[in-house]
Amino acid sequence: MKKASRQSHPGKSAAMKHDTSQVEIEGESTNTQLTGVFCEDFSIMCERAGLVKIPLVVHNTKLQSDVSIDDHSSLCSRLHVTLEDDEPNAIKHIHFRNMKINYTLACILDEASAKCLAIHTLSLWNIGRPFFDTTTRAKLQDWMRGHSVQNLSIGSSNVPRDVFSDLIGSQASLMLQKLSLKCCQLNDSHCEQLCPVLEENKLLLCLNLGCNSITDAGLFYISKALKRNRVLLSLSLMGNKISDEGAIGLAEVLSRFSLSHSEMVDRRKLLLDRKGTDEVVLNVNM
């Protein structure tokens, strides 16, 4: 009698770890079925994709503002979920921290959050170099567009010089109102790429470029952009290499330049539109 032998498939196991296709993530590779709940499905999909470190899901029912995914070398990986209400998918803020994001993880995020309709903020801290990879960048961009993400924070991570056109450029079709690139090793060349994009942007309200390597030369490009941008309300440049002279020059640009005739016409139209909206709101409330 021949003994039945168990045949291993090392090639298949390796493919599980490195395959980035959506089919593998959605496949029936385990007996665990997807539940439609973000936290549970995220862990299941990570296991199916063969990720070495799968965050431990920790539920938080308090009305706080974030979901954080931690991957510390000395601590257990965690995914802290904060809900807007008792609905398990009522997530407002997703925060990746100390976790290398690649195309596989971006696909998992996309699939697991399909039923999360309240996400408005994405925070990425020390997540490697996903924006240098065109496929990963495009996937994250599509995810933010699909969820109408309004706030994006990237920290302690390198970003390429052309990242601004993909995040706040007119062709990006994103709805970002707040963008933070703190501790991202930005320099003057980044500011040069930022200038034409910021000039045309009509949605961004807050921009944080703190704790980078921007000098007076980079500040010149930012000042140039702000001469045409009348939408941005908050700009943070703390922790850069800007001299007093550079700061004074920026202050002069912001406070001492006149409007052209066409700019004055646009300004008046904007004020009239705002006034009309306020009157409508006032009548409805009465």
C-alpha positions as CSV (number, residue, x, y, z in Angstrom):
1,M,0.0,0.0,0.0
2,K,1.3,3.4,-0.9
3,K,1.3,6.1,1.7
4,A,-0.4,9.3,0.7
5,S,2.1,12.0,0.7
6,R,1.5,15.6,1.3
7,Q,2.9,17.7,-1.5
8,S,4.0,21.2,-0.7
9,H,3.9,24.1,-3.0
10,P,6.7,26.5,-2.2
11,G,6.1,28.4,-5.4
12,K,2.5,29.1,-4.4
13,S,3.5,30.2,-1.0
14,A,6.0,32.7,-2.4
15,A,3.4,34.0,-4.8
16,M,1.1,34.6,-1.9
17,K,3.7,36.9,-0.3
18,H,4.6,38.8,-3.4
19,D,1.6,38.8,-5.6
20,T,-0.1,42.2,-5.7
21,S,-3.0,41.3,-7.8
22,Q,-6.5,42.1,-6.7
23,V,-7.6,38.6,-7.6
24,E,-5.3,37.1,-4.9
25,I,-6.7,39.5,-2.3
26,E,-10.3,38.7,-3.1
27,G,-9.7,35.0,-3.6
28,E,-10.9,32.1,-1.4
29,S,-7.4,31.3,-0.2
30,T,-8.6,30.8,3.4
31,N,-11.8,29.5,5.0
32,T,-12.4,32.9,6.6
33,Q,-15.1,34.8,4.8
34,L,-15.2,38.6,4.4
35,T,-17.7,40.3,6.7
36,G,-18.1,43.8,5.1
37,V,-16.6,45.4,8.2
38,F,-13.4,47.4,7.5
39,C,-11.4,46.3,10.6
40,E,-12.2,42.6,10.2
41,D,-11.8,42.5,6.4
42,F,-8.5,44.4,6.6
43,S,-7.0,41.7,8.8
44,I,-8.4,38.9,6.7
45,M,-7.0,40.4,3.5
46,C,-3.6,41.0,5.0
47,E,-3.5,37.3,6.0
48,R,-4.6,36.2,2.5
49,A,-1.9,38.4,0.9
50,G,0.7,36.7,3.1
51,L,1.8,39.9,4.9
52,V,4.4,39.1,7.6
53,K,3.2,41.7,10.1
54,I,-0.6,42.0,10.4
55,P,-1.9,44.8,12.6
56,L,-3.9,43.8,15.7
57,V,-7.3,45.4,15.5
58,V,-8.3,47.4,18.5
59,H,-11.8,48.8,18.6
60,N,-12.4,52.2,20.2
61,T,-16.0,53.2,20.7
62,K,-15.3,56.7,21.9
63,L,-16.0,59.6,19.6
64,Q,-12.5,60.5,18.7
65,S,-11.2,61.4,15.3
66,D,-8.9,58.8,13.9
67,V,-8.1,55.2,12.9
68,S,-4.4,54.5,13.4
69,I,-2.4,51.5,12.1
70,D,0.8,51.1,14.0
71,D,3.7,48.7,13.0
72,H,6.5,49.1,15.6
73,S,9.5,46.9,15.6
74,S,9.4,46.3,19.3
75,L,5.6,46.3,19.8
76,C,2.7,44.3,18.3
77,S,1.2,45.9,15.2
78,R,-2.1,47.6,15.9
79,L,-5.0,49.1,14.1
80,H,-6.9,51.5,16.3
81,V,-10.4,52.2,15.0
82,T,-12.4,55.2,16.1
83,L,-16.0,55.4,15.0
84,E,-18.2,58.4,14.4
85,D,-21.2,56.5,15.8
86,D,-22.1,52.8,16.6
87,E,-21.9,51.9,12.9
88,P,-18.7,49.8,12.5
89,N,-17.9,51.4,9.1
90,A,-18.5,55.0,10.2
91,I,-14.8,55.8,10.1
92,K,-13.6,59.3,9.6
93,H,-9.8,59.2,9.8
94,I,-7.4,56.5,8.8
95,H,-3.8,56.8,10.1
96,F,-1.0,54.6,8.9
97,R,2.1,54.8,11.1
98,N,5.5,53.1,10.8
99,M,4.2,50.7,8.2
100,K,5.7,50.4,4.7
101,I,2.9,50.9,2.2
102,N,3.2,49.2,-1.1
103,Y,0.7,48.4,-3.9
104,T,-0.5,45.3,-2.1
105,L,-1.4,47.2,1.1
106,A,-3.0,50.0,-1.0
107,C,-5.2,47.4,-2.7
108,I,-6.2,45.9,0.7
109,L,-7.1,49.4,1.9
110,D,-9.2,50.0,-1.1
111,E,-11.1,46.7,-0.9
112,A,-11.6,46.7,2.9
113,S,-13.0,50.3,3.0
114,A,-15.5,49.9,0.2
115,K,-18.4,50.3,2.6
116,C,-16.8,53.1,4.6
117,L,-18.6,56.3,3.3
118,A,-17.5,58.8,6.0
119,I,-13.7,58.8,5.5
120,H,-12.4,62.4,5.1
121,T,-8.8,62.2,6.4
122,L,-5.8,60.1,5.6
123,S,-2.6,60.3,7.6
124,L,0.6,58.6,6.6
125,W,3.6,58.7,9.0
126,N,6.9,56.9,8.2
127,I,5.4,54.8,5.5
128,G,8.4,54.4,3.3
129,R,8.4,55.7,-0.3
130,P,5.1,54.7,-1.8
131,F,4.8,58.0,-3.8
132,F,8.0,57.1,-5.8
133,D,6.2,54.0,-7.1
134,T,3.8,55.1,-9.9
135,T,1.4,52.2,-9.4
136,T,1.1,52.6,-5.6
137,R,0.7,56.4,-6.0
138,A,-2.0,55.9,-8.6
139,K,-3.8,53.4,-6.4
140,L,-3.8,55.7,-3.3
141,Q,-4.8,58.6,-5.6
142,D,-7.8,56.6,-6.9
143,W,-8.7,55.6,-3.3
144,M,-8.7,59.3,-2.1
145,R,-10.7,60.3,-5.1
146,G,-13.3,57.6,-4.6
147,H,-13.8,58.5,-0.9
148,S,-13.6,62.3,-1.5
149,V,-10.8,62.6,1.0
150,Q,-10.4,66.3,2.1
151,N,-7.4,66.1,4.4
152,L,-4.1,64.4,3.7
153,S,-1.1,64.3,6.1
154,I,2.2,62.8,5.1
155,G,5.1,62.8,7.6
156,S,8.6,61.5,8.1
157,S,8.5,60.1,4.6
158,N,10.3,61.1,1.4
159,V,8.2,62.4,-1.4
160,P,9.2,63.1,-5.1
161,R,9.2,66.6,-6.5
162,D,6.3,66.0,-8.8
163,V,4.0,64.9,-5.9
164,F,2.2,68.2,-5.8
165,S,0.7,67.9,-9.3
166,D,-0.8,64.5,-8.4
167,L,-2.2,65.8,-5.1
168,I,-3.4,69.3,-5.6
169,G,-2.9,69.8,-9.4
170,S,-5.9,70.6,-11.6
171,Q,-5.6,67.3,-13.4
172,A,-5.6,65.3,-10.1
173,S,-9.3,65.7,-9.5
174,L,-8.8,65.4,-5.8
175,M,-10.8,67.5,-3.3
176,L,-8.0,68.2,-0.8
177,Q,-8.6,71.2,1.5
178,K,-5.8,70.4,3.9
179,L,-2.3,69.1,3.0
180,S,0.5,68.5,5.4
181,L,4.0,67.4,4.3
182,K,5.8,67.7,7.6
183,C,9.3,66.2,8.0
184,C,9.3,65.0,4.3
185,Q,12.8,66.4,3.4
186,L,11.4,69.0,1.1
187,N,13.9,71.4,-0.4
188,D,13.9,74.4,-2.7
189,S,13.4,72.3,-5.8
190,H,10.2,70.9,-4.3
191,C,9.0,74.5,-3.9
192,E,9.8,75.3,-7.5
193,Q,7.5,72.4,-8.5
194,L,4.9,73.5,-6.0
195,C,4.7,77.1,-7.4
196,P,2.7,76.6,-10.6
197,V,0.4,74.1,-9.0
198,L,-0.4,76.3,-6.0
199,E,-1.0,79.3,-8.3
200,E,-3.9,77.4,-10.0
201,N,-5.3,75.6,-7.1
202,K,-8.8,76.8,-6.0
203,L,-9.6,74.3,-3.2
204,L,-6.6,74.0,-0.8
205,L,-7.2,76.0,2.4
206,C,-4.3,74.8,4.7
207,L,-0.8,73.9,3.7
208,N,1.8,72.6,6.3
209,L,5.4,72.4,5.0
210,G,7.0,72.5,8.5
211,C,10.2,70.8,9.6
212,N,11.8,70.5,6.1
213,S,14.9,72.0,4.4
214,I,13.3,75.0,2.6
215,T,15.5,78.1,2.4
216,D,14.8,81.7,1.3
217,A,15.2,80.5,-2.3
218,G,12.3,78.1,-1.9
219,L,10.3,80.8,-0.1
220,F,10.6,82.9,-3.2
221,Y,8.7,80.4,-5.2
222,I,6.0,80.1,-2.5
223,S,5.7,83.9,-2.4
224,K,5.3,84.0,-6.1
225,A,2.5,81.5,-6.0
226,L,0.7,83.3,-3.2
227,K,0.5,86.5,-5.3
228,R,-2.1,84.6,-7.5
229,N,-3.6,82.2,-5.0
230,R,-6.4,83.9,-3.0
231,V,-7.9,80.8,-1.5
232,L,-5.2,79.4,0.9
233,L,-5.9,80.6,4.4
234,S,-3.1,78.9,6.5
235,L,0.5,78.2,5.7
236,S,3.0,76.7,8.1
237,L,6.8,76.9,7.4
238,M,8.1,76.4,11.0
239,G,11.3,74.4,11.3
240,N,12.8,75.3,8.0
241,K,15.9,77.2,7.1
242,I,14.3,80.6,6.4
243,S,16.1,83.7,7.5
244,D,14.5,86.9,9.0
245,E,14.9,88.6,5.6
246,G,13.0,85.8,3.9
247,A,10.2,85.9,6.4
248,I,10.0,89.7,6.0
249,G,9.8,89.3,2.2
250,L,6.9,86.9,2.5
251,A,5.1,89.2,4.9
252,E,5.4,92.1,2.4
253,V,4.1,89.9,-0.4
254,L,1.0,89.0,1.6
255,S,0.3,92.5,2.9
256,R,1.4,94.9,0.2
257,F,0.3,94.0,-3.3
258,S,-2.5,95.6,-5.3
259,L,-5.2,93.8,-7.3
260,S,-5.4,94.1,-11.0
261,H,-8.7,95.1,-12.6
262,S,-9.7,91.5,-13.5
263,E,-8.7,90.4,-10.0
264,M,-10.9,93.1,-8.4
265,V,-13.9,92.0,-10.6
266,D,-13.3,88.3,-9.5
267,R,-13.0,89.4,-5.9
268,R,-16.3,91.3,-6.0
269,K,-18.1,88.4,-7.7
270,L,-16.8,86.1,-4.9
271,L,-18.0,88.4,-2.2
272,L,-21.4,88.7,-3.8
273,D,-21.7,85.0,-4.2
274,R,-20.8,84.6,-0.5
275,K,-23.3,87.2,0.5
276,G,-26.1,85.6,-1.5
277,T,-25.3,82.2,0.1
278,D,-25.4,83.7,3.6
279,E,-28.8,85.3,2.9
280,V,-30.2,82.0,1.7
281,V,-29.0,80.2,4.8
282,L,-30.4,83.0,7.0
283,N,-33.8,82.8,5.3
284,V,-33.9,79.0,5.7
285,N,-33.0,79.3,9.4
286,M,-35.8,81.8,10.0
